[in-house]
Amino acid sequence: MFVKIQDITSFEPYDAVIIGSGPAGATVAQSFLRRGRKVLVVETGSATVETDVQDSYSVIHGQGHFDSNYWPQHWIRALGGTSAVWAGWMKPLSARNMVSWPVTRGELAPWYDHAAVTLGRDPMISTWQSAGVPGFDLKPFSRGNTARYGEAAGEAIWSDTHVHVLLNATISRLHPRHDRTGIERITAFVAPDLDVEIDIAAHQTVVLAAGGMGNAQILLGSTDGTNAAVGNDTDQVGRYLMEHPHFYECATLIVKESFAFTTPPPSFGRFVPALVPDDATHAAAGGVDASFELAEIPLTPEDDLQSLIVERLGGQAKAYVLNARTEMRADPSNRVERIFGTDPSGLPRLRATCIFNADDYRSVLHYLNALGKSVADQDIGRVGIINDHLFSNVTGGGHTMGTTRMGSDPKTSVVDKDCRVHGYSNLFIAGSSVFTTGGYSNPTMTIVALAARLGEFLGGKA
Ligand SMILES: Cc1cc2nc3c(=O)[nH]c(=O)nc-3n(C[C@H](O)[C@H](O)[C@H](O)COP(=O)(O)OP(=O)(O)OC[C@H]3O[C@@H](n4cnc5c(N)ncnc54)[C@H](O)[C@@H]3O)c2cc1C
């Protein structure tokens, strides 16, 4: 239920304070309410997306492949968070994407099943695949049923009496205990000249679920100017910023008319066909993953080269344009940092540096060459790489990952395998900021899986 700050007479009854109401925060809140436990959800935004909130809070100076317009558009400050605009595509990470994580893909499997159901899918979307062409599997993305947590998908959570939602309030600072083993107090900015201090009792936990930028921002802002910011003793907060490079229309595939891919069974629901390198092809490319969406397009009879290819293929062919969704290497120098100035709550303004590595491009080129060779060797098709689109027209997916990464070593990570900030007994993080690597898969299914796992770890019920 929605509450106002004046309705809250004591913070003592809450088992947890959850910061942010997007898919991550909503999922953790849901786990608590299933056990009849009480949580307070603090959300910067209003019930709907408001331009002035967006303009005041989501200001980020962008450097590298994404400019200052990019990041704010992809971080929505309202009930339900960025799920207000997400497209609903989903795919889990695969085992090869998680080798450097302290959690294995096998451990996440039941949580992916849970996430699939939560997001309105059959769990089989996590595992179904079929043969593509030699060197590549057909692994479709699931799409449809776009869960918006500010609307229908969040209704049962936000209306439950165990969940108190405080809108238009921003957590601006976490205050560590003097021995820095936990959080003793948090500051909520509710209105100009109205900061509310929330004492964190021994039975309570704090969960940051403020988005890929927001989780790092809150930690970076939680400093007294003398000591390192909370969780940042080894200068890891904000590092390893990752997006998913998207190369739209980076190649065309012309195949014989008779060539057909197996379509998933009806329970898969709506899907987007995509070719994904098999493990051997993936290993040969150096470990960066990619997927190639197959979008059928009409043949262009006036294109001489196409006509020649069609003739060589026997006269009857069809064409696809390939849209690549790929992984970028986790690089500590791609990072979010605090810069001069603050937002209205006092949180630091951020600069986001995100630069793709030359090898990120080379891997995609490698895969396209491998795909071209594969279909040519069998004489079933030809691939044409569109150089300008591949090298000059890259964008992202609106996915912000890695800024509070998960790992066993506090020197190179911010949270442990339970999503607990290293050294802080009562501080946890939910969201794609904990991703150690990004794979090529859209992140929200993994966010919901990890958040449900965290919710249960904290005593909730998935
Ligand atoms: C255009 C677009 C399309 C997308 N399409 C897809 C897709 O097809 N598939 C997919 O998997 N993903 C997609 N995504 C990404 C998806 O939206 C995010 O992965 C997901 O919303 C992240 O969930 P979250 O809860 O971690 O963060 P968010 O949804 O960003 O929620 C964070 C919430 O925390 C609040 N907050 C932040 N700081 C504070 C603070 N200090 N105090 C209080 N509250 C705070 C924010 O206001 C926000 O409401 C897309 C994103 C965009 C922009």
PDBQT file of the ligand as one rigid body, heavy atoms in Angstrom, charges set to zero:
ROOT
HETATM    1  C1  LIG A 501      14.028   1.269 -23.977  1.00  0.00    +0.000 C 
HETATM    2  C2  LIG A 501      14.399   0.086 -23.121  1.00  0.00    +0.000 A 
HETATM    3  C3  LIG A 501      14.076  -1.200 -23.549  1.00  0.00    +0.000 A 
HETATM    4  C4  LIG A 501      14.428  -2.293 -22.768  1.00  0.00    +0.000 A 
HETATM    5  N1  LIG A 501      14.075  -3.532 -23.189  1.00  0.00    +0.000 NA
HETATM    6  C5  LIG A 501      14.437  -4.607 -22.478  1.00  0.00    +0.000 A 
HETATM    7  C6  LIG A 501      14.103  -5.915 -22.927  1.00  0.00    +0.000 A 
HETATM    8  O1  LIG A 501      13.463  -6.099 -23.952  1.00  0.00    +0.000 OA
HETATM    9  N2  LIG A 501      14.501  -6.962 -22.159  1.00  0.00    +0.000 N 
HETATM   10  C7  LIG A 501      15.192  -6.793 -21.000  1.00  0.00    +0.000 A 
HETATM   11  O2  LIG A 501      15.538  -7.794 -20.372  1.00  0.00    +0.000 OA
HETATM   12  N3  LIG A 501      15.489  -5.563 -20.536  1.00  0.00    +0.000 NA
HETATM   13  C8  LIG A 501      15.134  -4.469 -21.244  1.00  0.00    +0.000 A 
HETATM   14  N4  LIG A 501      15.427  -3.222 -20.783  1.00  0.00    +0.000 N 
HETATM   15  C9  LIG A 501      16.115  -3.094 -19.492  1.00  0.00    +0.000 C 
HETATM   16  C10 LIG A 501      15.140  -3.182 -18.309  1.00  0.00    +0.000 C 
HETATM   17  O3  LIG A 501      14.222  -2.130 -18.364  1.00  0.00    +0.000 OA
HETATM   18  C11 LIG A 501      15.959  -3.136 -17.014  1.00  0.00    +0.000 C 
HETATM   19  O4  LIG A 501      16.855  -4.248 -17.031  1.00  0.00    +0.000 OA
HETATM   20  C12 LIG A 501      15.139  -3.244 -15.752  1.00  0.00    +0.000 C 
HETATM   21  O5  LIG A 501      14.114  -2.289 -15.688  1.00  0.00    +0.000 OA
HETATM   22  C13 LIG A 501      16.060  -3.039 -14.546  1.00  0.00    +0.000 C 
HETATM   23  O6  LIG A 501      15.342  -3.257 -13.368  1.00  0.00    +0.000 OA
HETATM   24  P1  LIG A 501      15.835  -2.666 -11.975  1.00  0.00    +0.000 P 
HETATM   25  O7  LIG A 501      14.735  -2.868 -11.008  1.00  0.00    +0.000 OA
HETATM   26  O8  LIG A 501      17.170  -3.201 -11.644  1.00  0.00    +0.000 OA
HETATM   27  O9  LIG A 501      16.071  -1.090 -12.241  1.00  0.00    +0.000 OA
HETATM   28  P2  LIG A 501      15.019   0.007 -12.705  1.00  0.00    +0.000 P 
HETATM   29  O10 LIG A 501      13.921  -0.612 -13.459  1.00  0.00    +0.000 OA
HETATM   30  O11 LIG A 501      15.790   1.092 -13.357  1.00  0.00    +0.000 OA
HETATM   31  O12 LIG A 501      14.389   0.548 -11.335  1.00  0.00    +0.000 OA
HETATM   32  C14 LIG A 501      15.146   1.298 -10.419  1.00  0.00    +0.000 C 
HETATM   33  C15 LIG A 501      14.224   2.177  -9.613  1.00  0.00    +0.000 C 
HETATM   34  O13 LIG A 501      14.963   2.734  -8.517  1.00  0.00    +0.000 OA
HETATM   35  C16 LIG A 501      14.583   4.074  -8.323  1.00  0.00    +0.000 C 
HETATM   36  N5  LIG A 501      15.693   4.774  -7.675  1.00  0.00    +0.000 N 
HETATM   37  C17 LIG A 501      16.904   5.024  -8.203  1.00  0.00    +0.000 A 
HETATM   38  N6  LIG A 501      17.675   5.666  -7.290  1.00  0.00    +0.000 NA
HETATM   39  C18 LIG A 501      16.934   5.807  -6.175  1.00  0.00    +0.000 A 
HETATM   40  C19 LIG A 501      17.182   6.390  -4.902  1.00  0.00    +0.000 A 
HETATM   41  N7  LIG A 501      18.363   6.936  -4.603  1.00  0.00    +0.000 N 
HETATM   42  N8  LIG A 501      16.189   6.377  -3.977  1.00  0.00    +0.000 NA
HETATM   43  C20 LIG A 501      14.974   5.816  -4.282  1.00  0.00    +0.000 A 
HETATM   44  N9  LIG A 501      14.691   5.251  -5.481  1.00  0.00    +0.000 NA
HETATM   45  C21 LIG A 501      15.664   5.244  -6.412  1.00  0.00    +0.000 A 
HETATM   46  C22 LIG A 501      14.328   4.579  -9.733  1.00  0.00    +0.000 C 
HETATM   47  O14 LIG A 501      13.519   5.745  -9.678  1.00  0.00    +0.000 OA
HETATM   48  C23 LIG A 501      13.674   3.372 -10.387  1.00  0.00    +0.000 C 
HETATM   49  O15 LIG A 501      12.280   3.419 -10.231  1.00  0.00    +0.000 OA
HETATM   50  C24 LIG A 501      15.101  -2.098 -21.531  1.00  0.00    +0.000 A 
HETATM   51  C25 LIG A 501      15.415  -0.815 -21.099  1.00  0.00    +0.000 A 
HETATM   52  C26 LIG A 501      15.086   0.269 -21.889  1.00  0.00    +0.000 A 
HETATM   53  C27 LIG A 501      15.431   1.650 -21.415  1.00  0.00    +0.000 C 
ENDROOT
TORSDOF 0
